[in-house]
């Protein structure tokens, strides 16, 4: 579980939606300790992935907007 999460922001390169979701999934795996959740925990796991992905998209969008300003 020590593998680093890929950095999504590189100067002018914009991360794709798939890259953001993959990073969110990896983060939730690290936090939860589950590589793949059981059926019992699947809904909570996927909800967390969705929340992290949305937050990451907002963060990267704000950073990109500030850089362009």
N, C-alpha and C positions, 0 to 999 in steps of 0.2 A: 504494500500500500504506500510505498514511498515515492512512486513515480510522480514526476512533476506534471502539472497540467500545462498543456500547450498555451503559450501566450497568444492571445487573439488580436492584439494590436501591434502592428509594425508600421510605424510612420504613415505611409500613404496607402497601405494595403488594408482593405476592409474584409473582416471575417465574414464568411457565408453563414446563413442560417443553420446549415448542417454542422459547421464547425462550432458554432455557439452552443447548439444543443448537445453535441458530443462532449464539450467541455463541462456543460451543466450536469450531464449524466455522470461523468467521471467524478465531479465534485460531490454529487449526492452519494455515489458509491463509497467514496472515502469517508464522508461524514457518517453514513449509516452502517458501514461495515459489510454491506451486502453487495456482492458482484451482480447478482440478479435477485430481486426480492421474491419472497414466497407469494402465492396468490393472496394471502391474507394481508400482506403489506404493499402489494403492487399499486393500489390506488394512491396511497400516501407517497410512495416513491415517485410515481409519475407526476403527481401534483407538485412535488418539490422540484423535479427537473423542469417543469413548465415555469414555475416561479423564478428559479435561478436563471433560466434562459431569457425570460422577459426582462429581468433586472439587468442582465448582462447586455442585452440589446440596447436598453435605455442608456446605460453607462457609456457604451461605445459610441452611441449616437451623439450624446452630449459632448464627449471628448472630441469627436470628429468635427462637430459644429464649432467648438471653441478654437480648434486648430485652424479652421478655415477663416475665422474672424480676424 
